[in-house]
Amino acid sequence: MEFYFDKVLAAIKQDVCYSEYAAYELTIIQATKKLNDYYQNKDGPVGDVYKQAFLEECADAKCDDATAALAAAVTGNSGLFGCDMMEIIYSGDVNDGFFQGWRD
């Protein structure tokens, strides 16, 4: 019975980590797109509009927080559950077609 509960808790933790990771990843992707848009149009007549869009995307330290959280997820120190994305990736998820990693 204990084994079953451990599996359930591990699955919940993995889902929470995926959700947390996805939100931070989206923040970085959107900010990067807006920054690239600005660089492509900075000398044009609406360059300031693109610059403002990028600044708004990263307002209130959203980009800083996302970067720090993603870096922490690699070390296992991210979020309430201490998401360790490297461990999750190594452990795999057979249901989604990701299999356990191999170490020397």
N, C-alpha and C positions, 0 to 999 in steps of 0.2 A: 504494500500500500504506500509506503514511504517513497518508493521508486516512482510511482505514478505521480505523486504530488511534486516531486522534484522535476519531473518532465513538464508538468503543467506550469510550474513557476519559471522554468527555463524558457518555455515558449512565450509566456507573457513578457518576460524580460526582453527577449529577442524582438518581439513585436514593438515594444515601447522604444527600444533602441533604434529600430528601423524608422519608426515615425519621427523620433527626435532628429536622427541623422538626415532624413529627407527634408525636413523643414529648413535646417541650416544649409543644406546643399542648395536648395531652391533660392535662398537668400543670396548666396554667393553667385549662382548662375545668373540671376536677374541683375545683380549689381555689375557683373562682368559685361553683360550684354549692353547695359546702359553706358558703361564706361567706353566700350568699343564704339557705340553709336556716337558718343561725344567726340572721340578722337577722329572719327570719319567726317564729322560735320563741324569741328571747332572753328574753322576759318570761314564757314558759311554764315549766312544772315541769321540763322536760328541756332548758332552754336551755344549761346547762353541757355537756351531752352533745354538742350541735351545735357549741359553741365548741371543745371538745376535738377533735372530728372535723376541724374546719378547721385547728387548730394542728398536728395530726398530719400532715395532708396537706402542709403547708408546712415540716415539721420538717427539720432538717439543711440548711436553705437551699435546698430543692428549688424553691420558687417564685422565689426570688432568681436562682438559676442559670437557670431556664427563661426568666425575663424578660430577663436579660442575654443569653442565647443567641439569643433571638428578635430582640432589638434589634441584635445583632451580625450576624445573618443578613441584615438589610436592608442593612448596609454592606459585606458580603462578608468579614467577619472571623470567621466562626463555624466552630468545629470544626476537625478535622484537615485537611479538604479546603478550608477557607476558603469555606464555602457563601455564595453571594451570591444570595439568593432573588429580589431584584429583577431580576438578570440572567437567572435561570432563567425567571421569569415573562415578562420582555420577549422572550426568545428563543423561548419557546413550546415546545410538544411536540405535533406534529401527530398522533402516534399516539394521544394522549389527547384530541384535539379542541381543544387550546389552540394558537392560532396566534400568530405573531410580532407583537409590538407595532409601533406606528407612532410615529415621532417627527417633530416639526415641523422 
